[in-house]
Amino acid sequence: MAGQENKPQTQEELSALLKVRREKLENLQNEGKDPFVITKYNVSIHSQDIKDQFDSLEGQEVTIAGRMMFKRVMGKASFCNIQDLKGNIQSYVARDDIGEESYKDFKKYDIGDILGIKGFVFKTKTGEISVHAKEVLLLSKSLQVLPEKHHGLTDTDIRYRQRYVDLIMNTDVKETFIKRSKVISSIRRYLDEDGFMEVETPMLVSNAGGAAARPFNTHFNALDEDLHLRISLELYLKRLIVGGLEKVYEIGRVFRNEGLDTRHNPEFTLMELYQAYTDYHGMMDLTEKLYRHVAKEVTGSEILTYGEHTIDLSKPFERITMLDAVKKYSGVDFNEIHSTEEAKKAADEHHVEYEERHVKGDILNLFFEEFVEEHLIQPVFIMDHPVEISPLTKRKPDNPDYVERFEFFINGWEMANAYSELNDPVDQRARFEAQEKEFAAGNEEANHTDEDFLNALSIGMPPTGGIGFGIDRMVMIMTNSPAIRDVLLFPTMKTLGKENQ
């Protein structure tokens, strides 16, 4: 006799199954066995720990708890499978061991119910490590029907909307999010041990600066003032460098009012850090060491597999200027292009689309996006960006048309963005003014002048290196996940019922 329900084929069959489950709950409650009045259960060990420690635990009493994912009733004895945080384990349940009334109740339990089981560890005749139950307690009654175990939960829309079911049915999904937590913990440990101080900065801001992105807007009733959700952590963290906190970082959510695709979600996790008395070369060194450290801690190796590619973090990361990368992959040498008109002519010849407002530096970046990014599979730092696209970055002393900035790429994706931070308040004001003109010309992602930040720079900020890491993309690489939604527990989705509107 199988204790698992047959998969409902129609809405009527599903409704009938749900009705039966509610009736079972009512009967338990009428008998004084309401599982929802139970407030705690003392779990002594998890499933995988029992398997790992079998030699020392054999014959010992343990207490486990989890969701029943399988049940096979065979007269006076049954088997069930309990799934908990660390995996699953079989339990042998016999009438003579748990008592006739308890066994009668057990036979009525459904797949998805949460059980507590006390018993001793043993190995079956077939060699499977199991728990021989002495007590079985229903801790929570499942009133819904889980997807059929054999086929799992494969509909991506349902998986993302009902992540709780996804975590139950797909063990690899649970492992991805356990690794995500380990990635963030590993980053924190590395930075804390390196003398960085973790801080928190505002999410609601009057001026959403520090990145090229459109913000989400809201209104604060108490002050009758329009505010924005932050798009970056940068400007507040650099204020702290001014204040004398020499090494600071923050890991937190930022919000950008932009599109959805496999690498973008409107709210995502960013880690930014700032270190006084260093530059973008120092940030490159830190990035190499941090990535290797996290990969080794989380995956056990500095060699990662992502899709069809093998990503080697063990070798020194390549460092190449944007100018040289564009020349390498497009054949166009922007050192020989001296004006915006010449840049636009080159763009026309190479079918690179641009806007009328774009100048030479913008077009160099468009060439980079068009011809270079897809080739950057192995870890590489793209250095020395044009000043026009880097409003918060220190100029190169020997070539002021370019700045001391790099973007870090793996698998053709930008993984981090770093600067030798601009600390000249006069130059910074001029950059803000240029950004205001950009906004007026139609660039909705341009920065706005932040007078308080300029005041902070006027007090004096030491030479500083800063970097922002996209945590979600880092987790994608570490877990071989194809889409950002696969590493976000609750990705942004259109409200149910409005998908086709």
Disulfide bonds with the S-S distance in Angstrom:
none
